[in-house]
Amino acid sequence: PSLDFYARLRNKEVKIKTAAGNQIVGTLVAYSPYDLLIEIAGGEQIILPKHAIAFTSSPTLKRREEGVA
């Protein structure tokens, strides 16, 4: 995905499924062309390489796509 995709998700809750099958839920704090910085429960932050991501979703984007502001 382009960086514009991640720009729309910045500071929003995201659900990420990794290539290994794990699910990560947290807030997208920052991103680069290669990594995402995710804040998970308890304020812990993790760096997730983009090549390890199988799928990314956000409740905010789903609502927008369904026509609800």
One Martini backbone bead per residue (centre of mass of N, CA, C, O) as a GRO file, in nm:
protein
   69
    1PRO     BB    1   0.099   0.034   0.015
    2SER     BB    2   0.066   0.345   0.039
    3LEU     BB    3   0.128   0.616   0.242
    4ASP     BB    4  -0.163   0.727   0.232
    5PHE     BB    5  -0.292   0.499   0.388
    6TYR     BB    6  -0.131   0.559   0.657
    7ALA     BB    7  -0.215   0.856   0.691
    8ARG     BB    8  -0.522   0.784   0.754
    9LEU     BB    9  -0.428   0.600   1.023
   10ARG     BB   10  -0.315   0.805   1.192
   11ASN     BB   11  -0.417   0.784   1.524
   12LYS     BB   12  -0.550   0.503   1.478
   13GLU     BB   13  -0.719   0.223   1.485
   14VAL     BB   14  -0.571  -0.105   1.439
   15LYS     BB   15  -0.572  -0.410   1.240
   16ILE     BB   16  -0.325  -0.673   1.237
   17LYS     BB   17  -0.212  -0.920   1.014
   18THR     BB   18   0.017  -1.150   1.005
   19ALA     BB   19   0.200  -1.384   0.836
   20ALA     BB   20   0.191  -1.571   1.110
   21GLY     BB   21  -0.125  -1.500   1.234
   22ASN     BB   22  -0.121  -1.256   1.395
   23GLN     BB   23  -0.280  -1.013   1.614
   24ILE     BB   24  -0.289  -0.653   1.598
   25VAL     BB   25  -0.383  -0.401   1.840
   26GLY     BB   26  -0.383  -0.043   1.768
   27THR     BB   27  -0.188   0.251   1.731
   28LEU     BB   28  -0.087   0.459   1.482
   29VAL     BB   29   0.199   0.659   1.510
   30ALA     BB   30   0.399   0.552   1.275
   31TYR     BB   31   0.577   0.579   0.949
   32SER     BB   32   0.731   0.405   0.679
   33PRO     BB   33   0.839   0.237   0.404
   34TYR     BB   34   0.905  -0.026   0.623
   35ASP     BB   35   0.745   0.078   0.891
   36LEU     BB   36   0.562   0.036   1.200
   37LEU     BB   37   0.418   0.224   1.473
   38ILE     BB   38   0.278   0.059   1.757
   39GLU     BB   39   0.028   0.108   2.001
   40ILE     BB   40  -0.038  -0.075   2.274
   41ALA     BB   41  -0.129  -0.195   2.540
   42GLY     BB   42   0.011   0.004   2.801
   43GLY     BB   43   0.205   0.181   2.588
   44GLU     BB   44   0.329  -0.007   2.406
   45GLN     BB   45   0.586  -0.034   2.155
   46ILE     BB   46   0.599  -0.131   1.806
   47ILE     BB   47   0.788  -0.269   1.541
   48LEU     BB   48   0.660  -0.318   1.206
   49PRO     BB   49   0.721  -0.483   0.939
   50LYS     BB   50   0.572  -0.477   0.632
   51HIS     BB   51   0.651  -0.774   0.537
   52ALA     BB   52   0.463  -0.895   0.794
   53ILE     BB   53   0.202  -0.810   0.641
   54ALA     BB   54  -0.126  -0.922   0.542
   55PHE     BB   55  -0.333  -0.723   0.714
   56THR     BB   56  -0.537  -0.414   0.715
   57SER     BB   57  -0.749  -0.245   0.958
   58SER     BB   58  -1.034  -0.008   1.012
   59PRO     BB   59  -1.311   0.123   1.153
   60THR     BB   60  -1.296   0.403   1.018
   61LEU     BB   61  -1.283   0.310   0.720
   62LYS     BB   62  -1.541   0.143   0.712
   63ARG     BB   63  -1.738   0.375   0.769
   64ARG     BB   64  -1.661   0.547   0.523
   65GLU     BB   65  -1.730   0.329   0.303
   66GLU     BB   66  -2.044   0.317   0.408
   67GLY     BB   67  -2.119   0.645   0.450
   68VAL     BB   68  -2.007   0.711   0.735
   69ALA     BB   69  -1.863   0.978   0.919
   0.00000   0.00000   0.00000
